[in-house]
Amino acid sequence: MPKNAIHLKIFLMVILFGLPVVAQSEEGKSASEQKDTELITGVTLDSPDKTHSLSVKKDEAAGGEIILKDFRSGEEREVYEYPRSISAIWSPNSALFLLNDAGGSDYSDCLVYILNDKTLIDLQDILKANKSLKGFSDDIPGKSYLEAKRWISNKRIELTLDGWIDTDIDGSGLYDFNLKLIFDLDKKSFEVISKK
């Protein structure tokens, strides 16, 4: 069936039957299948291919450690310590996962863990080095919340960056910001999709 005919058929099904439309990522996983799951004691988040899982080991009243388990080898290892609360989203190919770390009342951070390399990439550090976003995540008085929303593909991530700074970039007063960003893992760069 030609591609246009498929699109027409889907459109007619939506109009005639009121069926919901689910956005598809580049890798074929629907956005609704990607859950930003808060990791708390007793919750295990399995990778899409069911070869790994993430869980929490609590040491203190607040915060804890993220434990990665490999079901094939039985190996478990700590991959990250967090101070308050955390959530995670697996990539569609199960090779990476995102961590949204609500580390403080004035900031949140987003990290990417790469299974093959056992590497953790701090997106807030990359954001601070990005000259086109100067002023939005610097160490200046205010609040800055970086949060991953979903995987667009196995190498591209949709995020939001919002908050406020005490002084506008030109020194005129309080400045609120809300940005929608795309991060490209291969290029290690951000692209601003929208500003509010």
Secondary structure, DSSP 8 states (H G I E B T S, - for coil): --HHHHHHHHHHHHHHH------B-TTS-BGGG---EE--TT--EE-TTSSEEEEEE--SSS-EEEEEEETTT--EEEEEEESSEEEEEE-TTSSEEEEEEEEETTEEEEEEEETTTTEEEEHHHHHHH-GGGTTSSSSSSEEEEEEEEEESSSSEEEEEEEEEESS-TTSSS-EEEEEEEEEETTTTEEEEEEE-
